[in-house]
Amino acid sequence: MASLPPDKVEIRCDSAPIPYREALSLMTERNLAIADGTAKELLWLLEHPPVYTAGTSAARDEMLDPRFDVVEAGRGGRYTYHGPGQRIGYVMLDLRERGRDVRCFVSALEGWVISTLGDLGLETWRAPGRIGIWTRDNDGREAKVGAIGVRVRRWVTMHGFSVNIAPDLSHFSGIVPCGIEEFGVTSLAQLGIDLAPAAFDTALLARFGEFTGALEGKTCAQD
């Protein structure tokens, strides 16, 4: 299956924080419109004001301190935090045009972020049994630098990934991030990489065609 021309996918990059509930509503509407063939696919890069979001597997005892708004997200996964200094990528693609393989989509999404962070000077990897993007923190232990959480309706994807560029890491202490207690959370800033959100967006978009090609060519890893 040939890749669709780039103009088939709308690219939206927002710099001002957008409230999570507002973004979720817009994403839900866009998902339905893509499925109905009345809107383009969308890659939306943005940030949120501080918020905790609950996935479909969130356990109540993993919410330790609900100091921020807690929103039922409808995606897979457990609790996560979003806030300033964290870049979010909402990926709304029609898998009817891109292989109809959800596992491949998730793997390709992880690979896209891992390759982008490598371009920016940070080595990251997948960890068996622990979805997300992992690296080595300053103390030498593995820590999560990016999260993955998706939903698919009528073969159209929703949600996507988050990458910790320079968030307030203390905000993660209100939850057990993604239900994983034994590993911490880190950021590019904590690891000594000073990066503007726009620079991350540029690096990510440079590999967008590689990401969609992995979906269509079924060349994504199946860890």
C-alpha positions as CSV (number, residue, x, y, z in Angstrom):
1,M,0.0,0.0,0.0
2,A,1.5,3.3,-1.0
3,S,1.9,6.1,1.5
4,L,-0.7,8.8,1.2
5,P,0.6,12.3,0.2
6,P,1.6,14.5,3.1
7,D,-1.3,16.9,2.5
8,K,-3.7,14.0,3.4
9,V,-2.7,14.5,7.0
10,E,-3.2,17.8,8.8
11,I,-0.3,18.9,11.0
12,R,-1.3,21.1,13.9
13,C,1.3,22.5,16.4
14,D,0.1,24.5,19.3
15,S,2.3,26.5,21.7
16,A,-0.2,27.8,24.2
17,P,-1.5,25.1,26.7
18,I,-4.9,23.7,25.8
19,P,-7.1,22.3,28.6
20,Y,-7.3,18.5,28.5
21,R,-11.1,18.3,28.5
22,E,-11.3,20.7,25.5
23,A,-8.7,18.7,23.6
24,L,-10.4,15.4,24.4
25,S,-13.7,16.8,23.0
26,L,-12.1,18.1,19.8
27,M,-10.2,14.8,19.4
28,T,-13.4,12.8,19.8
29,E,-15.2,14.9,17.2
30,R,-12.2,14.6,14.7
31,N,-12.0,10.8,15.2
32,L,-15.7,10.5,14.1
33,A,-15.2,12.8,11.2
34,I,-12.2,10.9,9.9
35,A,-14.1,7.6,10.2
36,D,-16.9,9.2,8.2
37,G,-14.6,10.5,5.6
38,T,-15.4,14.2,6.2
39,A,-12.1,15.3,7.7
40,K,-8.4,14.7,7.1
41,E,-6.3,12.6,9.4
42,L,-4.6,14.7,12.0
43,L,-1.3,14.9,13.9
44,W,-1.7,17.4,16.8
45,L,1.3,18.5,18.9
46,L,0.4,20.4,22.0
47,E,0.7,20.9,25.8
48,H,-1.9,20.8,28.6
49,P,-2.2,22.7,31.9
50,P,-1.6,20.2,34.8
51,V,-4.0,17.3,34.8
52,Y,-4.1,13.6,35.7
53,T,-5.8,11.4,33.2
54,A,-7.2,7.9,33.8
55,G,-7.1,5.1,31.3
56,T,-9.4,2.2,31.1
57,S,-7.2,0.1,33.4
58,A,-6.6,2.8,36.0
59,A,-6.7,1.4,39.6
60,R,-8.1,3.7,42.3
61,D,-5.3,3.0,44.7
62,E,-2.8,4.4,42.2
63,M,-4.2,7.9,42.6
64,L,-2.2,9.1,45.5
65,D,-2.9,12.8,45.6
66,P,-5.5,14.3,43.3
67,R,-4.1,17.8,43.5
68,F,-5.0,18.4,39.8
69,D,-8.2,17.7,37.8
70,V,-8.6,14.0,37.2
71,V,-10.2,13.2,33.8
72,E,-11.4,9.9,32.4
73,A,-9.5,9.7,29.1
74,G,-11.1,6.7,27.4
75,R,-7.7,5.5,26.2
76,G,-5.9,2.3,27.2
77,G,-3.5,2.3,30.2
78,R,-3.7,3.6,33.7
79,Y,-3.1,7.0,35.3
80,T,-0.7,9.5,33.8
81,Y,0.2,13.2,34.2
82,H,0.2,15.9,31.6
83,G,1.4,19.4,32.1
84,P,3.6,22.3,30.9
85,G,7.0,21.2,29.6
86,Q,5.6,18.0,28.3
87,R,5.0,17.6,24.6
88,I,1.9,15.6,23.6
89,G,1.3,14.0,20.3
90,Y,-2.3,13.1,19.4
91,V,-2.2,10.9,16.4
92,M,-5.5,10.4,14.5
93,L,-4.9,8.1,11.6
94,D,-7.2,5.9,9.6
95,L,-5.9,2.4,9.9
96,R,-8.2,1.2,7.1
97,E,-5.7,3.0,4.9
98,R,-2.6,2.0,7.0
99,G,-2.6,-1.7,7.5
100,R,-5.4,-2.4,10.1
101,D,-2.9,-3.6,12.7
102,V,-3.2,-2.0,16.1
103,R,-0.2,-3.7,17.6
104,C,1.9,-2.5,14.7
105,F,0.5,1.0,15.2
106,V,1.6,1.1,18.9
107,S,5.0,-0.3,18.0
108,A,5.6,2.1,15.2
109,L,4.5,5.0,17.5
110,E,7.1,3.9,20.0
111,G,9.7,3.5,17.3
112,W,9.0,7.0,16.0
113,V,9.5,8.7,19.3
114,I,12.6,6.6,20.1
115,S,14.2,7.5,16.7
116,T,13.4,11.2,17.2
117,L,14.9,11.3,20.7
118,G,18.0,9.6,19.3
119,D,18.3,12.4,16.7
120,L,18.1,14.9,19.7
121,G,21.0,13.2,21.5
122,L,19.1,10.9,24.0
123,E,19.3,7.1,23.8
124,T,15.9,5.5,24.6
125,W,14.4,2.1,24.2
126,R,11.4,-0.2,24.7
127,A,11.3,-2.4,27.8
128,P,9.6,-5.8,27.6
129,G,6.4,-5.8,29.6
130,R,6.5,-2.0,30.2
131,I,4.9,0.0,27.5
132,G,6.4,3.4,26.9
133,I,9.8,5.1,26.2
134,W,12.6,4.3,28.6
135,T,16.1,5.7,29.2
136,R,18.8,5.8,31.9
137,D,18.3,8.5,34.6
138,N,21.1,10.4,36.3
139,D,21.3,7.7,39.1
140,G,21.9,5.0,36.5
141,R,18.4,3.4,36.9
142,E,15.9,3.0,34.1
143,A,13.3,5.7,34.0
144,K,10.4,6.6,31.8
145,V,10.8,9.7,29.6
146,G,7.8,9.1,27.4
147,A,4.3,7.5,27.7
148,I,2.1,5.8,25.1
149,G,-1.7,5.5,25.4
150,V,-4.0,4.9,22.5
151,R,-7.6,4.1,21.6
152,V,-9.0,2.9,18.2
153,R,-12.6,3.4,17.1
154,R,-13.9,2.3,13.8
155,W,-10.2,1.8,12.8
156,V,-9.3,5.4,13.5
157,T,-6.7,6.0,16.2
158,M,-7.0,8.5,19.1
159,H,-4.6,9.8,21.8
160,G,-0.9,8.9,21.2
161,F,2.2,9.8,23.2
162,S,3.8,12.2,25.6
163,V,7.5,13.2,26.0
164,N,8.9,14.9,29.1
165,I,10.9,17.8,27.8
166,A,11.0,19.9,30.9
167,P,8.0,19.3,33.1
168,D,7.8,19.7,36.9
169,L,8.6,16.1,37.8
170,S,7.3,16.5,41.3
171,H,3.8,16.6,39.7
172,F,4.1,12.9,38.9
173,S,4.2,12.0,42.6
174,G,0.4,12.4,42.8
175,I,0.0,9.1,41.0
176,V,1.7,5.8,40.3
177,P,2.6,6.7,36.7
178,C,1.2,4.0,34.4
179,G,0.9,1.7,37.3
180,I,4.7,1.1,37.5
181,E,6.0,1.7,41.1
182,E,9.5,0.4,40.8
183,F,10.8,2.8,38.1
184,G,10.9,6.6,38.1
185,V,10.1,9.3,35.6
186,T,12.7,11.6,34.1
187,S,12.9,14.4,31.5
188,L,15.3,15.7,28.8
189,A,16.0,18.7,31.0
190,Q,16.9,16.5,34.0
191,L,19.3,14.7,31.7
192,G,21.0,17.9,30.6
193,I,19.3,18.4,27.3
194,D,17.9,21.9,26.8
195,L,15.3,21.7,24.1
196,A,12.5,24.0,23.0
197,P,9.2,22.4,22.1
198,A,9.4,23.7,18.6
199,A,12.7,21.9,18.1
200,F,11.2,18.6,19.3
201,D,8.3,19.1,16.8
202,T,10.7,19.7,13.9
203,A,12.7,16.6,14.7
204,L,9.5,14.5,15.1
205,L,8.0,15.7,11.8
206,A,11.2,14.9,10.0
207,R,10.5,11.3,10.6
208,F,6.7,11.3,10.1
209,G,6.9,9.7,6.7
210,E,9.1,6.9,8.2
211,F,6.4,6.3,10.9
212,T,3.5,6.0,8.4
213,G,5.6,3.9,6.1
214,A,6.2,1.4,8.9
215,L,2.5,1.1,9.4
216,E,1.8,0.5,5.7
217,G,4.7,-1.7,5.1
218,K,4.2,-3.7,8.3
219,T,7.9,-3.2,9.1
220,C,7.3,-2.2,12.8
221,A,8.8,-4.3,15.6
222,Q,6.5,-6.6,17.5
223,D,8.1,-6.6,20.9
